[in-house]
Amino acid sequence: MNHAVVDWSCFWQFFNSWSEIARGSDKISRPPVLNRWFPSDVNCPIRIPFSSEQISDTFVLPKVEEMVFHFTKEKIAKLNAKANAQMNTTTISSLQALLAHLWRSVVRCQNINDTNQEVKYVFLVSARPRLQPPLPEGYFGNTINGETLRAMAEEVVGKGLGWVAWQMNKAIALQTNDGIRKLYEDWVKNSKLLKMSVLTNNALMTSSSPRFNVYENDFGWGKPVAVRTGIANKSDGKITVFPRVEEGSIDVEVCLLLQKLVAMRDDEEFMEAVTL
């Protein structure tokens, strides 16, 4: 399935339905909703840029390695409690605290000499529950939007876990019904293609979610014991989040240049929350 057509939610919905059929079910539990959602008052057709200058991307992906870090429910809860306590709030989510912990380690391990160097974290956020009215649960399509958080390297490292997690919380909160609709309408008027060159040396990008139904995909030979992404679409700074078999625990698949991964493995503050 091409990612331009479906998002992670549809990907796992497809596998959930396929495994139900493989086990002999006469009816799948969540039929796909194929009705299209589109912003109103949009003039068609949409003019997609197709000139060689507009679609050319000479960016060459560097060779990266990957490592999977395991976080238990208990360790994640400690990170979340720490982040919320530092900011005197209760609204920072467990995933935001975990990703803030990860980002701080990556920035530390990059050994950025210029403390005023900008670093970025790109979130891929689903519009499904944020549109009003929300899209149907089984909506089959791609509803992902990108939200970019920018900060100085010294801020990410020096201002603490809570501050970084709070910036993430505020960035994701910008994904509202009005904001999403305006984004789509603006894109129709001035269509642009996403290029791999947006993933700079100082950027991370997170995809997937620990909420997907991964471990019920039994095709007749037993339930999965783990999930990984395979060999495609690897880039420096790509972070993929999956649930673990143990409820509430999370696997984080990290793709980075080798020297950064080695430094993370030796980062005591980061590894304190990791389960080996």
N, C-alpha and C positions, 0 to 999 in steps of 0.2 A: 504494500500500500504506500502510495506517495504521500509524504507529509504535507504537501500543499493541499491535499484533498481531505485528509482526516488528521485529528489530533490524537494525543495519547489516550484520551477517554474512549474514542472510537476504536482505537487499536485494541484495547483490552476488552471492549464490548464485543468486538469481532471474535476474539479468542474465547471469551466466555461462552458465546453462542455456539461456536464451533465445537467446543468441548462438550457442551450439552447434547448436541446432535450426535457426536461420537459415542456418547454413553447411552444412546438409544432414545433420547427424549423426543416426543412427538411435537413438542411446542417449546420454543425458546422463551426464557423468562423475561427478556427485555427486547422486544422487536425494534429494529431500527426505525427511526422517524426520518423519512426522506424528504419531507417538505422543506423547502429552502427558506432561510431567513435572510432578508436583505434590507438595508436602510431605505426608508421611503423617500420619495421626491428625488430620485437619482436618475439622471439622464443616461440611457444606454445607447450604444454599447460603450463599455469602458475601454479607454485607449491605453493598452499596455505598452510600455516602451520596448521596442524591439530592434532599434538600430544597434550597430556593432559597438558604438561608443557607450550606449546606455546599458548594455548587458555585459560588456567586457569586464572581466575580473582577473587580473594577473596575479593576485595574491596566492602565494604558494604556502600550503600548510606545512609547518615544521613537523619533524618526526616527534611524536609524543609517546609516552608510556602511560599506563593506567594502573590504578590501585583502588581496591575497594576497602573502605573503612566501615567497621561495624559499630553501631551505637545502640546500646540497650535502652529499653524504656526508662530504666532508673537513671542512667547517665544523662539522657535527654531531659528528664524532669529536673535534674540538678542544674543543668545549663539554663533551662527556662526560668526556674525560680531565681537564679542569680541575675539574669538579665532584667526581669521584672522588678526585682528588689532594687537594683542599681538605678532604675528610672522611676521608681515609686509608682508603678502601674501594674495592671493585670492583663493588659491587652496584647502583649507580645506573645505570639504563638510559639509552640515548641519547635516547629520547623524554622521559624525566623531566628530563634536563639541558636539552633544548630548550625544554620548557614552562616550566621554572624561569626560563630566560633571558627568555622572553616575558613571564611574569608580573611579573618585576622591572621590566621596561620599562613595562608598563601602569601599575603602581603609581607609578613615578617620574613618569609623564606625567599622572597624575591630580592632582598637586600637592596632596596631602592635607595640610592645615595641622596637623591633630591627629595627632601621631605615634602616639598610642594608639588610633587608629581601626582597628577590625577590618576585615580584608579576607578574602575567601573564594575558594577555588578548588574547583569541583565537577567531579569526575571521573565519567564514565559508564563503568563497568567491566563487562565480560562475565563472567557466572557460568559459562559453558560449561566452561572448563578447570579451574575452581576447585571445582566440586561433586565429591563422591566417592560413586560413580564419576562420571567426567566425562560430560557429555552427548555423544551421538553427533555426529560432525563435521557431518552434514547436518541436525541438529535444526532444524526450522522453527518459530520462535517468537521471543519477546522475552525475553532473559535479562539485560537490562541493570539494574544497580544503581547508585545514586549514592553516592559517598563524598565528603564535604566536608572540606576542609582549611582550618582557620582560623588566622590569624596576625595580628600587629600590622603596620601599614604600615611602621613603622621597622625591623622585623625583616626583612621581605622585601627592603627596599632596602639595609639596612645590614649584614646578616649574610653576604652573599655568595651566589654562585651555588650552591656546594656545599651550604650549609645549607638553602636553599630546596628544592633537588632531593632532599635527604635526607628532608625532611619529606614530600615527595610520595611518596617510596619507602615510608616507614613507613605513610602513609595507605592506599596501595593494598594493602600487605601485610595490612591488616586484613580484606580480602575473602577470608575462608577458608570452607571448607565449613560449619563450625559457625555462623559469623557470618551467612552467606547464608541458611541454613535458618532460623535464628532470626528474621532480618529478614522472611522470607516468612510465617512462622507468626504473628509479631506483627502483620503487616499484615492478615492474614485476620481476626484478632480485633478490630482497630481500623483499618478501612480508611480511607484518606485519598486524595484526588485531588491530583495534582501541579498546582500553579498557577504561571502565569508570574510572579506577584509574588515568587517566590523569587529571581528574578534581580534583585538589588538593584544600585545604582550601583557598589558596591565588590566585585562578584562576577564571576568568570569561570567559564565552563563549557565543557569540552572534550568533543567527540564524534568518532566515526569512528576510524579507525586507519590507519597507513601500511602495514599488513600485508595489506590486502584485495587480491584479484586484480582490479584495475581495467583494466589495459591489455591483457588478452587478450580483451576483449569486442569481437570483430570480427563485425559483422553482415553482412559481405560487401563493405563499402566501405573497409576498412582499419581498423587499430587506432587507438584514441583517442590524442590528443596531450596532453590535459589533462582534469581533472575538476573541476567546480564544483557548488555546491549549488543554484543557482537563486535565485528571489526570495522563497520562502516561509520562514517561521519565523526571521526575523532579529530579534535582540535585542541590546541593549548588553551586551557581554561574551561573546558566543557565539564559540567557537573551534572550527574544524573542521579536522581533520588528514587529508591525503591523501598517498599516495605520488606521486612524480614519475616521469616516464618513465625517468630515469636511476636505476638500482638503488641503493637506500640513501639517495636524496635525498628531501626532504619538502617539500610545499607546505602552508602554514598559512594558512587563510582566517580573517581576523579581522574581526569586526563590532563596531564601537564608535561612540560619538559622534564627529562629524567632528573636533572639536578634539583629541581623544585620538589619533586616527589621524595627524593632522598632526604632533603632538608625537612620536609614535613614529617617524615617518619622519625626524624631525630628531634623534632620540636616537642619538648616535654609538656609544655602547657597544652598543646593540641592533643597529644596522645593520651593525656590523663583521662580524657572522656571517651577514648576509643577502647573497644573490647577486642582483644586478639583471639 
